[in-house]
Amino acid sequence: MKPKRTLNLVGLKCPSPIVELNRAMKSMVAGEEVQATADDPAFQLDVQAWCKKTGHTLVQFDQADGTLVALIRKLVA
C-alpha cells in the first residue's frame, strides 16, 4: 500500500492551494499519494489543469458541502 499524505488547504484562495500542493509534491517520492482538501471553488479546475501540466495523476475528486477533496499520485518517472 502506498503511503498517503494529507494536505489541508481550507481557507486558502487561488493560487495558494496549488502553490502549497506543488510545494508538498516536491518532498514526495514517485508513486506516493496526497489527499488535498480545499474550499476554494476554483480548486477543482486548478488541480485538474495542474495535474495535466505536471503529469501527476488525479486519482479521485470528490465534492460535498463546499469541501473539495482531491487524491493525487505523484508522477512515476
C-alpha positions in Angstrom: 0.0 0.0 0.0 1.3 3.4 -0.9 1.8 6.0 1.8 -0.8 8.8 1.8 -0.2 12.3 3.0 -2.9 14.8 3.8 -2.8 18.5 2.9 -5.3 21.0 4.4 -5.8 23.9 2.0 -9.1 25.1 3.5 -9.3 28.8 3.7 -6.7 29.4 1.0 -7.7 31.2 -2.2 -6.3 30.8 -5.7 -3.4 30.4 -6.4 -2.3 29.4 -2.9 -3.8 25.9 -2.9 -1.9 24.9 -6.0 1.3 26.6 -4.7 1.1 24.6 -1.5 0.2 21.4 -3.3 3.2 21.9 -5.6 5.5 22.5 -2.6 4.2 19.3 -0.9 4.7 17.2 -4.0 8.4 18.2 -4.2 9.1 16.4 -1.0 7.3 13.2 -2.1 8.6 10.2 -3.9 7.2 8.9 -7.2 4.0 6.9 -6.8 3.2 8.5 -3.4 -0.3 9.9 -2.9 -1.6 13.0 -1.2 -5.1 13.9 -0.3 -5.7 17.6 -0.6 -8.7 19.3 1.0 -9.8 22.8 -0.1 -12.8 25.0 -0.1 -11.9 27.4 -2.9 -14.4 26.8 -5.8 -11.5 27.3 -8.3 -9.6 24.4 -6.8 -11.3 21.7 -8.9 -10.4 23.3 -12.3 -7.0 24.4 -11.0 -6.0 20.9 -9.7 -7.1 19.3 -13.0 -5.1 21.7 -15.1 -2.1 21.4 -12.7 -2.1 17.6 -12.9 -2.3 17.7 -16.7 0.5 20.2 -16.9 2.8 18.4 -14.4 2.0 14.8 -15.3 0.8 13.9 -11.9 -2.4 11.7 -11.7 -5.7 13.0 -10.3 -6.8 9.7 -8.9 -10.1 10.9 -7.4 -12.0 14.1 -6.9 -15.0 14.5 -4.5 -17.1 17.5 -3.6 -19.5 17.7 -0.7 -21.0 20.7 1.2 -18.4 23.1 -0.3 -15.5 20.9 0.6 -13.3 19.7 -2.3 -11.1 16.7 -1.9 -8.5 15.6 -4.4 -6.4 12.5 -4.3 -3.3 13.0 -6.4 -0.5 10.5 -7.2 3.0 11.9 -7.9 4.3 11.2 -11.3 6.3 8.0 -11.6 9.4 8.8 -13.6 
